[in-house]
């Protein structure tokens, strides 16, 4: 795992447990929290109880040390030393005996044992572990330093004995503090190991075959030589996390198609950690700004805030996204500067690019030119629409061969934001591009399409002459001629929208018949990393048309691809005026096609009003950033609904005492607890309230935070969480 400059060794990364957790939980090294918050003792009551336990422990130790705890003739003053005297010979107590020094050392060790038992017992009674957790190191073992506890050593004893006794007591205090303070850590470590065992991934496997760094799958398949080479590369650091994920993905392909076994073994034998490389030859990204875990496919985007609105079990836990969540598509809404690009789009883009290098995903990112979303060397192809120095063109028809299919995609891009029903536009386009393809073997370019839609006589006469021998095609042209005579002909609107693309800046783009230069989104069957830069500054309307075109082509390609083993994702850094009715229906269908889209909006006002509700319902993951407008917050509040919460109404009635002794007890209680004696009447009821109201989303989400709800492809849900995007 690597991110934000931190590098974790691959061996440690592989051996770290990843327990099963709820959707959106960062599983790398995750330690589950209790579902309910434990009852918190008030500070004054906690400290008072700790002080009382301290005084009781000091008193008991002083009574033992000074010999006051004796019970008749049965238990004498030194009764608590009898176990030591039973073990050691009586002659060792003589100061002139050669074993006397050893006897003194054992005696002080016994003192330490008794003192430690008293300290631990009183510490548990006084809840000093909670004091440690809240306020730092406890001080209750320091009662051994109080006057009257130390026994003065006679002057006729040797100097080393005095030094040893003083050093012993100081070391004893430190040891008891360390043991009691570390008890909580030991319990947490034990719980962590238990969770790791239940998850089936031990922290430090005892058997080499169970260690993922030893590639046990290959050893079990009889490929010991390949497993040994990869294990050596893993231990030496030559094999990175992307290499591990890529080779593991290739091995899964070998298991599905055993005929590839020989080629896989030869590749590992020849190239080692570089085997089964990405077609680009790249094995990692030039830089990472987020934390990634390629073993689970997760990218960490923040941490659940320690806030009362978050479930206690999710507070402070990491929040991550993965293909299993992005497969339901994600909609992020927030004003400019709220962190959509830096805290969401960039990490998701990095994660998908890493998974593409591992042969698991294909990603297409659409952003404005010079937005700084990601460097060029992070992608296999950068298509800068309208830039004269770009090496790639964009296929206007998405690689379609059927004229009706091509007309549907193009109509969605041209008038999808204007017409609720684009069927007339599809028919008009099909009646022109179909005959053109029949005549010339390819679809028309932008200038030719504009002339045909505009009804240029020369272009139509030339086209009719080219298809004079095909009666079916001529019927389409005749029908188009009749429609052009109507006053509400949709071709006029189509010609106006095509004119935005027929500009000198786009003269070298959207060419048909350009060979391999044109990029088609049907290529998402391969692990590609593509970025499309839109010229929003000078050609805003053309940029919106291209964005709708890419969304329509991506949806069609993802739904109709033959191989769905790769996760395909389209990331729109700015989806303003991109969503249409057909796009919403397409997004709903992507879930079953192992694909998804990420849409970022400044406000829901950038979506037609009739589509705002359907869009929120079509996506499974919704994200509301800080600074959301109240009318946008109302949409999210309605979508996230309500929940039943338990409220407690407490009525206090002060108790008035008449007896002097009762008044004294009440005064002591007020001193210890800080509250006077009262009789409480508690009314518990359940009320229904909104999880997040429009006002809460607009005014109570701190800067750098967002409210996120998640749904997995399998249908698992996570409630809206307040996420600290800087965590």
Secondary structure, 3 states (H helix, E strand, C coil): CEECCEECCHHHHHHCCCCCCCCCECCCCCCCCCCCCCCCCCHHHHHHHHHHHHHHHHHHHHHHHCCCCCECCCECCCHHHHHHHHHCCHHHHCCCCCCHHHHHHHHHHHHHHHHHHHHHHHHHHCCHHHHHHHHCCCCHHHHHHCCCCCCCCCCCCCHHHHHHHHHHHHHHHHHHHHHHHHHHHHHHHHHHHHHHHHHCCCCCCCCHHHCHHHCHHHHHCCCHHHHHHHHHHHHHCCCCHHHHHHHHHHHHHHHHCHHHHHHHHHHHHHHHHHCCCCCCCCCCCCCCCCEEECCCCEEEEEEECCCCCCCHHHCCCEEEECHHHHCCCEEEECCCCCCHHHHHHHHHHHHHHHHHHCCCEEEEEEEECCCCCCCHHHCCEEEECCCCCCCCEECCCCCCCCHHHHHHHHHHHHHCCCCCCCHHHHHHHHHHHHHHHHHHCCCCCHHHHHHHHCCCHHHHHHHHHHCCCCHHHHHHHHHHHHHHCCCCCHHHHHHHHHHCCCCHHHCCCCCCCCHHHEECHHHHHCCCEEEEEECCCCCHHHHHHHHHHHHHHHHHHHHHCCCCCCEEEEEECCCCCCCCHHHHHHHHHHHHHCEEEEEEECCHHHCCHHHHHHHHHHCCEEEEECCCCHHHHHHHHHHHCEEEEEEEEEEEEECCCCCHHHHHHHHHHHHHHCCCCEEEEEEEEEEEEECCCHHHHHHCCCCCEEEEEEECCCCCEEEEEEEECCC
